[in-house]
Amino acid sequence: MSNEPINNPKQNEEIDLIYFFKPVGKLFTGIGKAISNWLSSIKTNFKIVVYIFGICGLLGLAARFVLNKRYKTDGIFLSRVLPAGISQNIIKDLNDKLGVVENLPVITQKLNLSEKDARKVVRIKLADVSDTLRLKNDDSLATTLKITIIVKDTALIEKVQTGIVNLFENNEYALKRKKARLENIIELRKSLDAKISSLDTLKNIVSNSIIPKSQGQGNVFLGEPLNPVSVYDKEVVFFREQLYLDEQIKNSNTFEVIRPFTKVYKTNSPNFNEIQLYALAAGLLLGLIFAPVIGTRKK
């Protein structure tokens, strides 16, 4: 009989798993020890954590006295003809030029402001855009714009709003679309006038051609049954279309104010409470990171 040992496949697999999990176990053990040492170091150097946290908190508080206080407000506008992308580019181009002395002439021209007032405009930002507002089924897809402005003087809010409206209204592309839109509406109005005129003629013919029921023939027109009410119903439909087209002609602006900029009388920018919160969070994080390092160097 042979005395050679017999290899058990299951035993070999168990040995392989031991070799596999051994480094993993060492890794987690090392991580556990590192966390334990870190927590122990923080406990030992807790005063340093408090100092760093307090310093950052004081810096956040100091921001209230160092940073310039400004007025921030927003409004909602409606662009009838300009796509969202073009509206975004107009506002972005305007905002990029703010704060640069060389660009002051551009700002004064675009917003129709004096150079002194243009210096007090800090930011003009497009906060939100929506292409989902369709005013009528036959109207072009309108774009709603939420615009936020930050100024140094609250008296500028109305002036900036007027400047933004004029900037969009006098856009070259918008003017072309406005002209084409008006021409289409006027042509529709002419066509509607012709229909109304024809309907008036039809009404007179119907009035003179209806045979009374008492004669046994019923209400007929040129030998065919006719309900005169349908003629008057059509007249009402035409009248409503006429009112709508007249409204469109009168209200031909390509850019409108839905909700104007709210005039604020108390500075609200920057948000110092938010700055304070960020400063405290940063102080806590820095304290937890650097306290063990500083404590180790002291030793």
Protein Blocks (a to p, Z undefined) as FASTA:
>chain_A
ZZbdcddfklmmmmmmmmmmmmmmmmmmmmmmmmmmmmmmmmmmmmmmmmmmmmmmmmmm
mmmmmpccddddddddddfkbcfklmmmmmmmmmmmgoiaklmmmmmmmnopafklmmmp
mbdcdfbdcfkbcfbfkbccddddddddddfbfklmmmmmmmmmmmmmmpmklmmmmmmm
mmmmmmmmmmmmmmmmmmmmmmmmmmmmpccfklonopaeehiacdfklmmmmmmmmmmm
mmmmmmmmmmmcfbdcfbdcdddfbdcbdcfklmmmmmmmmmmmmmmmmmmmmmmmmZZ
